[in-house]
Amino acid sequence: MKIFFESSILLERRWYPIIDVIMLFVEDSRHALAPETSDSILTSEWLKERPLDTRELVRLSITGRSYDDLVDKTSVTLDADCRRGGRVDISSFNTYVHPLDAILFLSTPFQVIVENEWFDGGFVLWMAKALGFDRLVTAYRQGRFVFRHAGGKDMLTRSAAVLSGGVWPRRDAAYERALRLWACVLIDNDARYPGDDPNQAIVTEVTPYVTFVHQLRRRSIESYIPAEKLRRFNSAPEFARKVNALFRLEENQRIHYDMKRGFRHDRDDPPSKASYVANPAVTSQERELFNSVSEIDWQTLTNGFGRGISRIYVDEQYRPNSNDNAVVDAADKQEILYLIKSIYERI
């Protein structure tokens, strides 16, 4: 994030120790000084009283990230007149904070709130590497952002709300912290057919607490695994036939196919195509969507791929090469690059 100083911060000596600590974050590449404030910083009494290497650090911070046109799209402004806890200007992606709150805000990494930190976090890093956006992986290693484990879809809003309001928030918001720009939410689609939107209420509910919500275009993170990576995961002929059947599905069928459970709606035995169509729990839209699947492919895909395929995103042996040609779907690439860049811009 870019750091701005209101003029009074650089004029009042009592804030100098806080600026010194902030410069440690700058030196560690966690944040950068806003180029727009270069003149006021370089001519300030604070800098005049610091060693020459501090002046050099200021110059490097102001110019050092100019090569990266995506970084530091959000900013933090230190303002002695700001209320404690800060305030957000969402239109300019700027958070105003009191100097006494600055260290807490700037030491808090950006939070990518997900249902499952282990697998959803692995998915984001896996895709970043596969698409050649290694900068995001590097930023994660540097601690500039973290994955926040919500523990399920129904907990996403609570996880986001507690970041700003804490547990037992007061009605007058007296102790809230303006951390909306410090968090985003990634959520599965879970749609069973085109037009289905089962998570819309969650998206609407959580939006006021975060800088953005990204709902996946496909049903789940497992729906993005390329055929080559699935074949490498399990080389058994039976599994290979399942992968071939999956990629014979029409695009909309593959988008909405449940990779883990297949065509099962409950814990009963895997359904035949006829019993699936007769099941009252199956909607008419689902019947229409999967009607063209052949009997042979239906039998092959009916059990799904199981929960174990999520390991592809976390086990080291399945990690992709940087800029991996196996990830070739244009729509997937466009969507996931948008997600990755949206995260990167805000850290």
C-alpha positions in Angstrom: 0.0 0.0 0.0 1.1 3.6 -0.6 1.6 5.8 2.5 0.6 9.4 2.6 1.3 11.9 5.4 -0.9 14.8 6.1 1.4 17.9 6.5 0.9 18.1 10.3 2.4 14.6 10.8 5.7 15.7 9.4 5.6 19.0 11.4 4.9 17.6 14.9 7.9 16.0 16.6 5.8 13.7 18.7 4.9 11.6 15.6 8.5 11.1 14.6 9.0 7.8 16.4 5.9 6.5 14.6 7.3 7.6 11.2 10.6 5.8 12.1 8.7 2.5 12.7 6.8 3.0 9.4 10.1 3.3 7.6 10.9 -0.2 8.9 7.9 -1.5 7.0 9.0 0.4 4.0 12.5 -1.0 4.2 11.0 -4.5 4.4 9.0 -3.8 1.2 5.7 -4.3 3.0 4.6 -0.8 2.0 5.9 2.2 0.0 5.9 5.9 0.3 3.5 7.7 -2.0 5.4 9.6 -4.8 3.0 12.4 -4.5 4.4 13.2 -1.0 8.1 13.1 -2.0 8.6 16.9 -1.8 7.1 17.3 1.6 9.0 14.3 3.0 12.4 15.2 1.5 12.1 18.7 2.9 10.7 17.8 6.3 12.4 18.4 9.6 11.9 14.7 10.4 14.2 13.7 7.5 16.8 16.4 8.2 17.3 14.8 11.6 17.8 11.3 10.2 21.0 9.7 8.8 21.8 9.9 5.1 20.8 6.3 4.6 17.2 7.1 5.6 17.1 9.8 2.9 18.3 7.2 0.4 15.6 4.8 1.6 13.0 7.4 1.1 14.2 8.0 -2.5 14.3 4.3 -3.2 10.8 3.8 -1.8 9.3 6.6 -3.8 10.8 5.3 -7.1 11.5 1.6 -6.3 8.0 0.2 -7.3 7.5 2.3 -10.3 8.4 -0.7 -12.5 5.2 -2.5 -11.3 2.1 -0.8 -12.6 -0.2 -3.1 -10.5 1.3 -2.6 -7.1 0.0 -0.1 -4.4 -3.4 0.7 -5.9 -4.7 1.2 -2.4 -3.3 3.8 0.1 -3.1 4.7 3.8 -3.1 8.4 4.9 -1.9 9.3 8.3 -4.0 12.1 9.7 -3.8 13.4 13.3 -7.4 14.7 13.0 -8.8 11.3 12.0 -11.0 9.4 14.5 -9.4 6.5 16.3 -10.1 3.3 14.4 -9.8 5.1 11.1 -12.2 5.7 8.2 -12.5 4.4 4.7 -12.9 6.3 1.4 -13.9 3.3 -0.7 -14.2 5.5 -3.9 -10.4 6.3 -3.8 -9.3 3.1 -2.1 -7.8 5.1 0.7 -7.9 4.6 4.5 -7.4 7.5 6.9 -5.8 6.5 10.2 -4.7 8.3 13.3 -0.9 8.1 13.9 -1.5 6.1 17.0 -3.3 3.5 14.9 -0.9 3.5 12.0 1.4 0.7 13.2 -1.5 -1.6 13.9 -3.0 -1.0 10.4 0.3 -1.2 8.5 1.4 -4.4 10.3 -1.8 -6.1 9.4 -1.4 -8.1 6.2 -4.1 -8.2 3.6 -6.6 -11.0 4.2 -7.9 -13.2 1.5 -10.9 -14.8 3.3 -11.7 -18.3 2.1 -13.8 -21.2 3.2 -10.7 -23.4 3.6 -7.3 -21.8 3.9 -5.4 -25.0 3.0 -7.1 -25.8 -0.3 -8.5 -22.5 -1.4 -5.2 -20.8 -0.6 -3.3 -23.5 -2.5 -5.6 -22.9 -5.5 -4.8 -19.2 -5.6 -1.0 -19.8 -5.4 -1.2 -22.7 -7.8 -3.0 -20.7 -10.4 -0.7 -17.7 -9.9 2.3 -19.8 -10.6 0.7 -21.6 -13.5 -0.3 -18.3 -15.2 3.2 -16.9 -14.7 2.2 -14.4 -12.0 5.0 -15.4 -9.6 4.8 -11.9 -8.0 1.8 -13.0 -6.0 3.6 -16.1 -4.7 6.6 -13.9 -3.7 4.3 -11.4 -2.0 2.7 -14.3 0.0 6.2 -15.5 1.1 7.0 -11.9 2.2 3.9 -11.9 4.4 2.2 -9.1 2.5 -1.0 -11.1 2.5 -2.4 -14.1 4.2 -5.3 -16.5 3.7 -8.0 -16.2 6.4 -9.8 -19.5 7.2 -13.5 -18.9 7.6 -14.4 -22.6 8.0 -17.3 -22.7 5.6 -19.5 -20.5 3.4 -21.8 -19.6 6.3 -18.8 -18.2 8.2 -17.4 -15.9 5.5 -19.4 -12.9 6.6 -18.6 -13.4 10.3 -14.9 -13.8 9.5 -15.0 -10.5 7.5 -17.1 -8.7 10.1 -14.9 -9.7 13.1 -11.8 -8.3 11.3 -13.2 -4.8 11.6 -15.6 -5.0 14.5 -14.1 -7.7 16.7 -16.1 -10.1 18.9 -19.0 -8.4 20.8 -19.0 -5.3 18.6 -20.8 -2.3 20.0 -23.8 -0.8 18.3 -22.2 2.6 18.2 -19.1 1.1 16.5 -16.9 2.8 19.1 -14.1 0.2 18.8 -14.3 -0.7 15.1 -11.3 -0.5 12.9 -11.6 0.6 9.3 -10.0 -2.5 7.8 -12.4 -2.9 4.9 -9.6 -2.4 2.3 -7.5 -5.0 4.1 -9.7 -7.9 3.0 -11.4 -9.7 0.1 -13.5 -12.8 -0.2 -13.1 -15.8 -2.5 -16.2 -18.0 -2.7 -17.1 -21.1 -4.8 -20.0 -20.8 -7.3 -21.8 -24.0 -6.3 -24.3 -23.4 -9.1 -26.0 -26.6 -10.3 -27.0 -25.2 -13.7 -26.8 -21.9 -15.7 -28.6 -19.2 -13.9 -28.4 -20.9 -10.5 -26.9 -18.6 -7.8 -27.1 -20.3 -4.4 -24.5 -18.1 -2.8 -25.9 -14.7 -3.8 -27.2 -13.9 -0.3 -23.7 -14.5 1.1 -22.1 -12.3 -1.5 -24.5 -9.5 -0.7 -24.1 -9.9 3.0 -20.3 -9.9 3.1 -19.7 -7.1 0.5 -19.9 -4.2 3.0 -17.0 -5.6 5.0 -14.5 -6.2 2.2 -12.9 -4.4 -0.7 -14.2 -7.0 -3.2 -15.8 -10.4 -3.4 -14.9 -12.9 -6.2 -17.3 -15.7 -6.9 -15.8 -18.3 -9.1 -17.2 -18.8 -12.6 -17.0 -22.6 -12.3 -18.7 -24.6 -9.6 -15.6 -25.1 -7.4 -11.8 -24.8 -7.4 -11.6 -28.5 -8.5 -13.5 -27.5 -11.7 -10.4 -25.6 -12.9 -7.9 -28.5 -12.8 -6.5 -29.1 -16.3 -6.8 -32.5 -17.9 -3.0 -33.0 -18.0 -2.8 -32.4 -14.2 -5.6 -34.8 -13.5 -3.9 -37.5 -15.6 -0.6 -36.9 -13.7 -2.5 -37.2 -10.4 -3.6 -40.7 -11.1 -2.3 -42.8 -14.0 -4.6 -45.7 -13.6 -6.6 -46.6 -16.8 -9.9 -46.3 -15.0 -9.1 -42.8 -13.8 -7.8 -41.9 -17.3 -11.2 -43.0 -18.7 -12.9 -40.7 -16.2 -10.7 -37.7 -17.2 -11.5 -38.4 -20.9 -15.2 -38.5 -20.1 -15.0 -35.3 -18.2 -13.5 -33.4 -21.1 -16.1 -34.8 -23.5 -18.8 -32.9 -21.5 -20.1 -29.7 -23.1 -18.6 -26.6 -21.6 -21.7 -25.7 -19.5 -21.9 -29.3 -18.3 -18.3 -29.2 -17.1 -18.8 -25.8 -15.4 -21.6 -27.2 -13.3 -20.5 -30.8 -12.8 -19.7 -31.6 -9.2 -16.1 -32.8 -9.4 -16.1 -34.4 -5.9 -19.6 -36.1 -5.8 -20.4 -36.5 -9.5 -24.1 -37.0 -10.0 -24.9 -38.1 -6.5 -27.3 -35.9 -4.6 -27.2 -37.8 -1.3 -25.3 -40.6 0.4 -27.2 -43.4 -1.5 -25.6 -45.5 -4.2 -24.4 -43.7 -7.3 -27.5 -43.1 -9.6 -28.0 -44.4 -13.0 -29.0 -41.8 -15.5 -32.6 -43.0 -15.3 -32.7 -42.8 -11.5 -31.1 -39.4 -11.6 -33.8 -38.1 -13.9 -36.5 -39.6 -11.7 -35.1 -38.2 -8.4 -37.4 -35.3 -7.2 -34.3 -33.6 -5.7 -33.0 -33.1 -9.2 -34.2 -29.9 -10.8 -35.6 -29.7 -14.3 -32.7 -27.4 -15.2 -30.2 -30.1 -14.1 -32.0 -32.8 -16.1 -31.9 -30.7 -19.2 -28.3 -29.7 -18.7 -27.0 -33.3 -18.4 -29.5 -35.0 -20.7 -27.0 -35.3 -23.6 -24.4 -37.2 -21.5 -24.0 -40.7 -23.0 -24.8 -43.7 -20.9 -21.2 -44.8 -20.9 -19.8 -41.4 -19.8 -22.6 -41.2 -17.2 -21.5 -44.5 -15.6 -17.9 -43.3 -15.7 -18.6 -39.9 -14.1 -21.4 -40.8 -11.7 -19.1 -41.2 -8.6 -17.1 -38.0 -9.3 -13.4 -37.7 -8.6 -13.6 -37.7 -4.8 -12.4 -35.2 -2.2 -8.8 -36.3 -2.7 -8.3 -34.4 -6.0 -8.0 -31.1 -4.0 -4.5 -32.3 -3.1 -3.4 -31.2 -6.6 -3.4 -27.6 -5.3 -1.3 -28.3 -2.2 1.0 -31.2 -2.6 4.4 -30.1 -3.9 4.7 -32.9 -6.4 1.7 -31.6 -8.3 2.7 -27.9 -8.4 2.8 -26.5 -12.0 5.8 -24.9 -13.7 5.8 -21.1 -14.0 3.7 -20.0 -17.0 2.5 -23.6 -17.5 1.1 -24.3 -21.0 -1.3 -26.9 -19.5 -3.6 -24.1 -18.3 -4.9 -23.1 -21.7 -8.6 -22.4 -21.3 -9.0 -18.7 -22.3 -12.0 -17.9 -20.2 -10.4 -19.5 -17.1 -7.2 -17.6 -17.7 -9.0 -14.3 -18.0 -11.0 -14.9 -14.9 -8.2 -16.1 -12.6 -5.7 -13.5 -13.8 -8.4 -10.9 -12.9 -8.7 -12.4 -9.4 -4.9 -12.6 -8.9 -4.3 -9.0 -10.1 -7.2 -7.8 -7.9 -5.5 -9.3 -4.8 -2.0 -8.0 -5.8 -3.2 -4.5 -6.4 -4.5 -4.2 -2.8 -1.5 -5.5 -0.9 
